[in-house]
Amino acid sequence: MPEDGQLSVNDRVLLHLFRFATDVPPEEYPPESTQAGIAIAVGISRTHVPRAVKGLVKDGLVSEITARVRGHERRMNVYVVTAEGIAASERRWQEVLEFQFNVFSEGAPSKMHGKEIEKLIGKKRAVAAVSQMRDGVVRLDETRRAPFRDLREAPPLEHFYGREAELRSMDAFMDSDAKMLIVLGNKGYGTTALTRKFIESQDEEDVLWVSLKPNSSAKDLEPKLIEFGRKVKKQAEGLKDVLAIENLVIVLDDYYTVTEDVVEFFTRLVENSGGAKIIVNARQETPAYNRFYQRKHVEAGIVSELAIKGLDDISAKRLLGNDKIEKDALRRIIMITHAQPSVLRMLKENDFNGLKESAVFTPEEIRYLLFLKDKCT
């Protein structure tokens, strides 16, 4: 058993989840029950959450399920205290009431027993405060800050269909030990839209979105990352400190034609990876001389790759806006366009000029695609 005033990570995770054991509607769960929510509350890396709950699940105190989460469109993995876990939590809390804690309240440190904390702020808040203790100190008047999110350079998300498998892969990356995810796709296949959609679901993380340009330089990028890192953690002095920040996501969008110093900068990001997660949207046709990571990084689990293709048939039909389209017509459109989202969107909008300028189709092919798009059963 931990020393008086100290709790193991497993104990704190169990108490954290115990707070929601009696007020969770069966159709929807709070974000605090996800891996990201647990990590933020308990103060551990998101990648450490599976290890922390493994023993709880094995002991039958917590179960892992897939369910709706408040504020999220997609079903997610959540952790729920079982009936046995509730009983164990109650027993553990009765022990905690006799512990003496280092407490910080109203700007001053003191020592208090768990029962004094409960009497002062009530049981539910006391359980929360103890489960969220940092460095052995229970902070009674600390409010968790809202995540910092700089999405000024992120494009708006207007149309998004399907990509459930890809989104699950991105979820898996967040829960893995990998530090960098390379989302690969040809122009027009929606790497940016996919990542933008994914970032919308990451409401517990600090997020910085940087859109790369042909003239972007390391002298521009590094200060931008450091400036944002200092907002999250004042002690961050350099790039290495920023990359060490837990629950930070950095998105670097449209990696394609870059200068040599930017390639070197990205190489440093791989080599100096820490607690932060980095998502790079890169074109599949990126020149080999702009490659900044090696196969050994993938094999070592430092870098993950996600190659995206065209949309599935159902999503392609939805994007075309014709639910009654003939099966053969849809098959021909997908075969010709490879279900490229940007092309399907222009077809829906009858954008002949856009298709002519942005794609590789002849005017005759475009007219044929527009004809197929409107065929109904």
C-alpha positions as MATLAB code, in Angstrom:
seq = 'MPEDGQLSVNDRVLLHLFRFATDVPPEEYPPESTQAGIAIAVGISRTHVPRAVKGLVKDGLVSEITARVRGHERRMNVYVVTAEGIAASERRWQEVLEFQFNVFSEGAPSKMHGKEIEKLIGKKRAVAAVSQMRDGVVRLDETRRAPFRDLREAPPLEHFYGREAELRSMDAFMDSDAKMLIVLGNKGYGTTALTRKFIESQDEEDVLWVSLKPNSSAKDLEPKLIEFGRKVKKQAEGLKDVLAIENLVIVLDDYYTVTEDVVEFFTRLVENSGGAKIIVNARQETPAYNRFYQRKHVEAGIVSELAIKGLDDISAKRLLGNDKIEKDALRRIIMITHAQPSVLRMLKENDFNGLKESAVFTPEEIRYLLFLKDKCT';
ca = [
       0.000    0.000    0.000;
       1.335    3.517   -0.812;
       2.536    5.757    1.989;
       0.083    7.919    3.873;
      -1.027   10.794    1.651;
      -0.016    8.965   -1.524;
      -2.096    6.913   -3.926;
      -1.024    4.643   -6.753;
      -1.929    5.604  -10.322;
      -4.356    2.665  -10.432;
      -6.094    3.905   -7.283;
      -6.414    7.402   -8.703;
      -7.780    6.120  -12.012;
     -10.351    3.996  -10.187;
     -11.437    6.901   -7.978;
     -11.590    9.188  -11.000;
     -13.947    6.809  -12.833;
     -15.879    6.147   -9.609;
     -17.041    9.780   -9.684;
     -19.179    9.024  -12.745;
     -20.367    5.571  -11.755;
     -23.835    6.657  -10.637;
     -24.655    9.517  -12.993;
     -23.775    8.201  -16.453;
     -26.784    7.831  -18.753;
     -26.588    4.497  -20.536;
     -26.735    6.065  -23.993;
     -23.911    8.577  -23.508;
     -20.701    8.774  -21.460;
     -18.659   11.769  -20.308;
     -15.358   12.649  -22.064;
     -13.610   12.043  -18.722;
     -14.155    8.302  -19.187;
     -12.065    8.134  -22.377;
      -8.331    7.556  -22.440;
      -7.735   11.245  -23.129;
     -10.049   12.289  -20.277;
      -8.362    9.957  -17.810;
      -4.907   11.162  -18.845;
      -5.813   14.825  -18.367;
      -7.509   14.269  -14.994;
      -4.976   11.931  -13.418;
      -1.960   13.669  -14.926;
      -0.391   10.815  -16.875;
       0.519   10.346  -20.498;
      -2.356    9.107  -22.638;
      -0.158    6.200  -23.728;
       0.136    5.144  -20.068;
      -3.611    4.874  -19.548;
      -3.940    1.332  -20.984;
      -1.231    0.144  -18.597;
      -2.888    1.874  -15.670;
      -6.294    0.304  -16.303;
      -5.037   -3.129  -17.350;
      -4.930   -4.384  -13.778;
      -8.300   -2.810  -12.978;
      -9.885   -4.565  -15.947;
      -8.195   -7.849  -15.040;
      -9.523   -7.595  -11.475;
     -13.047   -6.976  -12.747;
     -13.200   -3.446  -11.291;
     -13.387   -1.642  -14.627;
     -14.695   -2.663  -18.022;
     -13.776   -1.257  -21.425;
     -16.649   -0.689  -23.850;
     -17.351    1.182  -27.063;
     -20.068    3.789  -26.647;
     -21.295    7.266  -27.465;
     -19.373   10.064  -25.793;
     -20.844   13.472  -25.037;
     -19.715   16.017  -27.628;
     -18.425   13.406  -30.099;
     -20.121   12.050  -33.196;
     -18.196    8.780  -33.268;
     -18.416    5.932  -30.810;
     -15.270    5.703  -28.700;
     -13.622    3.370  -26.216;
     -14.568    4.295  -22.661;
     -13.810    2.835  -19.244;
     -16.664    2.160  -16.832;
     -16.540    1.091  -13.191;
     -18.297   -2.231  -12.608;
     -20.519   -3.059   -9.623;
     -17.530   -4.767   -8.017;
     -15.450   -1.703   -8.819;
     -17.942    0.582   -7.074;
     -17.712   -1.532   -3.932;
     -13.900   -1.532   -4.123;
     -13.886    2.249   -4.648;
     -16.064    2.788   -1.595;
     -13.719    0.645    0.520;
     -10.672    2.456   -0.797;
     -12.268    5.837   -0.148;
     -12.949    4.912    3.460;
      -9.215    4.212    3.810;
      -8.367    7.496    2.080;
     -10.465    9.409    4.609;
      -7.876    8.505    7.259;
      -4.901    9.596    5.132;
      -3.171   12.877    5.752;
      -2.484   14.911    2.603;
      -0.404   17.894    1.679;
      -3.036   20.408    0.620;
      -2.830   23.671   -1.273;
      -5.839   25.931   -0.783;
      -6.402   29.683   -1.024;
      -2.781   30.196   -1.957;
      -1.339   28.498    1.135;
      -0.045   24.962    1.879;
      -1.347   22.911    4.807;
      -1.988   19.323    5.904;
      -5.447   17.802    6.062;
      -6.953   14.351    6.514;
      -9.182   12.982    3.780;
     -12.245   13.267    6.020;
     -11.493   16.971    6.556;
     -11.293   17.510    2.805;
     -14.602   15.685    2.317;
     -16.266   17.762    5.026;
     -14.931   20.968    3.497;
     -15.914   20.462   -0.148;
     -18.197   17.403   -0.225;
     -17.544   13.824   -1.204;
     -17.733   14.101   -4.985;
     -15.401   17.092   -5.191;
     -13.099   15.500   -2.624;
     -12.838   12.317   -4.688;
     -12.046   14.451   -7.745;
      -9.415   16.496   -5.918;
      -7.649   13.443   -4.532;
      -7.714   11.537   -7.833;
      -6.287   14.612   -9.582;
      -3.509   15.281   -7.065;
      -0.170   16.313   -8.552;
       3.274   15.657   -7.033;
       1.685   14.466   -3.802;
      -0.307   17.690   -3.342;
      -4.100   17.982   -3.318;
      -5.110   21.343   -4.772;
      -8.564   22.263   -3.547;
      -9.030   25.504   -5.431;
      -7.366   24.570   -8.685;
      -9.491   24.636  -11.781;
      -8.369   22.700  -14.812;
      -7.628   25.128  -17.594;
      -9.276   24.743  -20.969;
      -6.978   23.313  -23.631;
      -5.113   25.795  -25.829;
      -6.190   25.359  -29.450;
      -4.659   27.408  -32.249;
      -6.519   26.373  -35.409;
      -6.247   29.689  -37.216;
      -4.366   28.100  -40.104;
      -6.677   25.075  -40.297;
      -9.156   25.189  -43.190;
     -12.865   24.972  -42.350;
     -14.463   21.552  -42.667;
     -17.388   21.862  -45.066;
     -17.955   18.341  -46.364;
     -16.899   15.093  -44.739;
     -18.137   11.587  -45.403;
     -17.006    8.146  -44.296;
     -13.370    7.526  -43.308;
     -14.391    5.602  -40.184;
     -11.501    3.144  -40.562;
      -9.010    5.985  -40.991;
     -10.366    7.821  -37.956;
     -10.032    4.658  -35.888;
      -6.430    4.348  -37.052;
      -5.789    7.903  -35.883;
      -7.371    7.073  -32.526;
      -5.035    4.092  -32.301;
      -2.058    6.350  -32.992;
      -3.053    8.618  -30.111;
      -3.193    5.616  -27.796;
       0.106    4.150  -29.026;
       3.726    4.888  -28.159;
       4.320    6.349  -31.635;
       5.168   10.045  -31.611;
       4.508   10.975  -35.240;
       1.758   10.005  -37.681;
       2.295   10.545  -41.396;
      -1.036   10.797  -43.226;
      -0.242   10.064  -46.874;
      -2.536   10.859  -49.782;
      -2.456   12.295  -53.271;
      -3.739   15.827  -53.786;
      -7.506   15.958  -53.541;
      -7.896   12.769  -51.496;
      -8.670   14.650  -48.281;
      -5.699   14.262  -45.925;
      -6.329   17.758  -44.588;
     -10.088   17.196  -44.182;
      -9.457   13.858  -42.442;
      -7.066   15.386  -39.921;
      -9.334   18.397  -39.401;
     -12.227   16.044  -38.624;
     -10.064   14.044  -36.252;
      -8.837   17.139  -34.407;
     -12.455   18.125  -33.729;
     -12.749   15.022  -31.540;
      -9.592   15.788  -29.554;
     -11.133   18.300  -27.177;
      -8.910   17.370  -24.216;
      -5.575   18.056  -25.954;
      -3.725   21.284  -26.637;
      -3.576   21.647  -30.430;
      -1.466   23.726  -32.797;
      -2.188   23.599  -36.533;
       0.502   24.851  -38.924;
      -0.108   24.992  -42.684;
       3.103   24.622  -44.659;
       3.830   26.705  -47.735;
       6.502   26.324  -50.440;
       8.413   29.213  -48.882;
       8.081   28.032  -45.266;
      11.413   27.932  -43.455;
      12.694   26.373  -40.255;
      13.274   29.916  -38.969;
       9.520   30.464  -39.223;
       8.383   27.074  -37.951;
      10.539   26.583  -34.855;
       9.621   29.909  -33.148;
       5.941   29.230  -33.877;
       6.094   25.867  -32.103;
       8.075   27.280  -29.172;
       5.708   30.246  -28.762;
       2.702   27.932  -28.598;
       4.527   25.538  -26.275;
       5.136   28.355  -23.799;
       1.399   29.023  -23.661;
       0.889   25.422  -22.623;
       3.899   25.211  -20.319;
       5.643   28.382  -19.243;
       8.891   26.541  -18.476;
       9.314   25.462  -22.117;
      12.438   27.164  -23.431;
      13.247   25.330  -26.642;
      11.921   22.881  -29.197;
      12.933   19.854  -27.144;
      10.921   21.168  -24.167;
       7.875   21.679  -26.384;
       8.076   18.167  -27.821;
       8.226   16.787  -24.277;
       4.810   18.250  -23.350;
       2.180   15.590  -22.693;
      -1.272   15.857  -24.300;
      -0.028   18.268  -26.969;
      -0.889   17.673  -30.625;
       0.974   19.477  -33.399;
      -0.469   19.266  -36.918;
       1.838   20.118  -39.825;
      -0.313   20.273  -42.937;
       0.610   19.867  -46.632;
       4.165   18.593  -46.527;
       5.203   18.396  -50.157;
       7.589   20.837  -51.801;
       9.773   22.186  -49.007;
      13.237   23.643  -48.644;
      16.234   21.697  -47.393;
      16.208   23.429  -44.004;
      12.568   22.365  -43.495;
      13.501   18.749  -44.253;
      16.258   19.010  -41.628;
      13.804   20.588  -39.177;
      11.355   17.689  -39.615;
      14.207   15.244  -39.111;
      14.871   16.927  -35.761;
      11.195   16.490  -34.852;
      11.527   12.748  -35.371;
      14.819   12.454  -33.499;
      13.733   14.645  -30.557;
      10.263   13.177  -30.132;
       8.808   13.305  -26.617;
       5.355   13.297  -25.064;
       3.785   15.466  -27.783;
       2.018   13.878  -30.723;
       2.797   15.150  -34.234;
       0.546   14.612  -37.261;
       2.033   15.369  -40.680;
      -0.245   15.521  -43.710;
       2.006   14.645  -46.636;
       1.400   14.078  -50.301;
       2.069   10.586  -51.508;
       4.016   11.998  -54.450;
       6.433   13.892  -52.170;
       9.936   13.714  -53.744;
      12.303   11.181  -52.185;
      14.830   13.906  -51.377;
      12.252   15.519  -49.089;
      11.808   12.382  -47.000;
      12.639   13.188  -43.365;
      12.138    9.826  -41.640;
      13.475    6.359  -42.311;
      12.121    2.841  -42.290;
      13.919    2.216  -38.987;
      11.711    4.865  -37.335;
       8.586    3.038  -38.524;
       9.909   -0.349  -37.456;
      10.855    1.060  -34.035;
       7.302    2.376  -33.543;
       8.356    6.034  -33.427;
       6.587    6.887  -36.683;
       3.270    5.506  -37.958;
       2.024    5.796  -41.525;
      -1.582    6.034  -42.718;
      -2.148    5.959  -46.476;
      -5.612    7.073  -47.561;
      -7.338    6.157  -50.806;
     -10.687    7.040  -52.316;
     -14.006    6.986  -50.482;
     -16.090    3.868  -49.987;
     -19.160    3.398  -52.202;
     -21.695    4.614  -49.629;
     -19.706    7.763  -48.816;
     -19.118    8.451  -52.526;
     -22.865    8.248  -53.168;
     -23.563   10.635  -50.292;
     -20.990   13.126  -51.530;
     -22.460   13.016  -55.046;
     -25.823   13.927  -53.521;
     -27.769   11.293  -55.460;
     -29.093    8.555  -53.189;
     -30.912    6.902  -56.105;
     -27.959    6.794  -58.498;
     -27.839    3.664  -60.647;
     -25.471    1.030  -59.295;
     -23.625    0.717  -62.603;
     -23.326    4.497  -62.960;
     -21.816    4.758  -59.486;
     -19.411    1.924  -60.265;
     -18.218    3.692  -63.426;
     -17.776    7.012  -61.624;
     -15.712    5.374  -58.888;
     -13.633    3.513  -61.472;
     -12.867    6.708  -63.417;
     -12.390    9.100  -60.474;
     -10.941    6.603  -57.966;
     -13.552    8.069  -55.581;
     -11.409   11.151  -55.058;
     -13.414   13.411  -52.699;
     -12.519   16.712  -54.385;
     -13.572   15.377  -57.791;
     -16.842   13.949  -56.463;
     -17.616   17.285  -54.832;
     -17.076   19.141  -58.139;
     -19.318   16.620  -59.875;
     -22.044   17.271  -57.333;
     -21.721   21.023  -57.955;
     -21.625   20.557  -61.761;
     -18.334   22.437  -61.722;
     -17.167   21.772  -65.291;
     -14.403   24.380  -65.194;
     -13.138   23.187  -61.834;
     -12.922   19.613  -63.102;
     -11.147   20.766  -66.231;
      -8.592   22.825  -64.287;
      -8.015   20.595  -61.260;
      -8.247   17.071  -62.635;
      -6.827   15.026  -65.480;
     -10.043   14.466  -67.394;
     -10.812   15.455  -70.963;
     -13.936   17.569  -71.625;
     -15.631   14.436  -73.031;
     -14.862   12.481  -69.855;
     -16.192   15.310  -67.689;
     -19.461   15.451  -69.633;
     -19.760   11.672  -69.331;
     -19.192   11.811  -65.555;
     -21.791   14.548  -65.174;
     -24.233   12.419  -67.164;
     -23.566    9.365  -64.978;
     -23.903   11.390  -61.793;
     -27.550   12.219  -62.510;
     -28.651    8.711  -63.542;
     -31.260    7.323  -61.147;
     -32.823    3.935  -60.624;
];
